[in-house]
């Protein structure tokens, strides 16, 4: 009795079964030119909209009548005072701006001496030089391969 293959394994043993016109079957439902998957665009972020509406509203959990925004800021400051580094970093990032990132030029290494072309003509000339250099390398390697092959056994 012949061993039955599972549908997912039909390509493993080299035999193809099923509908030979499978590629044609879905063409009618594919996207037409100019019609994208989501014509209305991404739906608005509902949670962000709700939070923006709630920020100026009074917080019912606060006995002093603060707004939600004030209550959240106060909670962040309390956490920072207790030693929460992430809360302190968030406060400083929001008030002072994020610190500038330094770049270690030694890590760049090989690219430190690269000269950037200042015009299209200069860039075109440099690309032509690189192309000619690569072409010469290929020709030299071809010649070496031919001489090695000719002197072989």
VOKEVO-255776 format. One line per field, with one value per residue (C-alpha): residue in one letter; chain; x, y, z. Coordinates in steps of 0.02 Angstrom, whole numbers. Each point is the difference from the previous one (the first is absolute). Last residue first. Example, Ala and Ser with C-alpha at 12.3 -4.5 7.8 and 13.67 -1.06 7.14 Angstrom:
% VOKEVO-255776
residu <- S, A
chaine <- A, A
X <- 684, -69
Y <- -53, -172
Z <- 357, 33
% end
This chain:
% VOKEVO-255776
residu <- X, X, X, X, X, X, X, X, X, X, X, X, X, X, X, X, X, X, X, X, X, X, X, X, X, X, X, X, X, X, X, X, X, X, X, X, X, X, X, X, X, X, X, X, X, X, X, X, X, X, X, X, X, X, X, X, X, X, X, X, X, X, X, X, X, X, X, X, X, X, X, X, X, X, X, X, X, X, X, X, X, X, X, X, X, X, X, X, X, X, X, X, X, X, X, X, X, X, X, X, X, X, X, X, X, X, X, X, X, X, X, X, X, X, X, X, X, X, X, X, X, X, X, X, X, X, X, X, X, X, X, X, X, X, X, X, X, X, X, X, X, X, X, X, X, X, X, X, X, X, X, X, X
chaine <- A, A, A, A, A, A, A, A, A, A, A, A, A, A, A, A, A, A, A, A, A, A, A, A, A, A, A, A, A, A, A, A, A, A, A, A, A, A, A, A, A, A, A, A, A, A, A, A, A, A, A, A, A, A, A, A, A, A, A, A, A, A, A, A, A, A, A, A, A, A, A, A, A, A, A, A, A, A, A, A, A, A, A, A, A, A, A, A, A, A, A, A, A, A, A, A, A, A, A, A, A, A, A, A, A, A, A, A, A, A, A, A, A, A, A, A, A, A, A, A, A, A, A, A, A, A, A, A, A, A, A, A, A, A, A, A, A, A, A, A, A, A, A, A, A, A, A, A, A, A, A, A, A
X <- 2464, -16, 98, -148, -122, 116, 25, -188, -41, 132, -69, -177, 62, 87, -157, -109, 119, 3, -191, -3, 119, -100, -161, 80, 65, -172, -81, 123, -38, -188, 18, 105, -126, -143, 84, 79, 62, 21, 179, 22, 141, -100, -94, 122, -4, -180, 34, 141, -125, -99, -165, -81, -188, -73, -101, -189, -90, 9, -180, -64, 167, 34, -168, 19, 175, -64, -141, 122, 121, -128, 87, -141, 10, -27, -155, -74, 37, -88, -152, -9, 6, -142, -106, 30, -52, -155, -52, 20, -149, 97, -77, 65, -90, -136, 133, -64, 0, 146, 85, -162, -26, 181, -13, -157, 82, 157, -103, -99, 152, -76, -30, 141, -49, -173, 61, 70, 64, 45, -95, 102, 22, -128, 31, -23, -174, -13, 179, -31, -32, 133, 144, -97, -20, 93, -126, 62, 152, 184, 120, 181, -6, 16, -123, -154, 47, -128, -144, 49, 71, -85, 112, -47, -68
Y <- 961, 190, 133, 55, 8, 111, 114, 11, 34, 137, 82, -6, 73, 143, 35, 3, 118, 117, 6, 40, 146, 62, -4, 91, 136, 17, 14, 138, 98, -16, 59, 148, 45, -17, 123, 3, -180, -72, -40, -158, 15, -47, -140, -137, 42, 47, -68, 125, 137, -40, 88, 88, -2, 165, -1, -12, 160, 97, -19, -158, -91, 54, -67, -162, -26, 27, -125, -127, 26, -40, 62, 51, 179, -66, -99, 155, 104, -126, -5, 191, 0, -127, 99, 163, -80, -78, 169, 46, 18, -16, -168, -85, -159, 96, 77, 164, 5, 80, -169, -96, 59, -35, -172, -41, 50, -98, -156, 15, 8, 62, -128, -18, 57, 2, -88, -148, -136, 111, 28, 86, -160, -132, -95, -187, -77, -50, -65, -127, -155, 32, -56, -157, -53, -163, -49, -136, -108, 30, -144, 31, -90, 158, 100, -93, 14, 131, -99, -157, -142, -168, -154, -118, -171
Z <- -763, 31, -91, -106, 147, 101, -150, -33, 182, 9, -158, 70, 164, -91, -104, 156, 87, -152, -3, 185, -26, -150, 101, 147, -115, -83, 171, 46, -161, 29, 179, -56, -134, 124, 116, 173, 1, 175, 44, 100, 126, 156, -88, 45, 184, 45, 173, 22, -39, 157, -23, 147, 20, 52, 160, -14, 38, 163, 59, -83, -3, 180, 60, -98, 70, 177, -26, -73, 145, 134, 157, 118, -67, -177, 54, 84, -155, -112, 116, -1, -191, -7, 122, -93, -165, 77, 66, 182, 117, 164, 47, -158, -55, -94, -113, -73, -191, -93, -38, -37, -179, -47, 81, -100, -164, 42, 36, -162, -112, -161, -136, -126, -171, -78, -157, 97, -116, -146, -162, -136, -99, 54, 159, -22, 4, -183, -3, 138, -105, -132, 109, 50, -181, 25, 134, 113, -6, -20, 26, 49, 167, 102, -105, 59, 183, 55, -74, 97, -100, -15, -6, -138, 50
% end
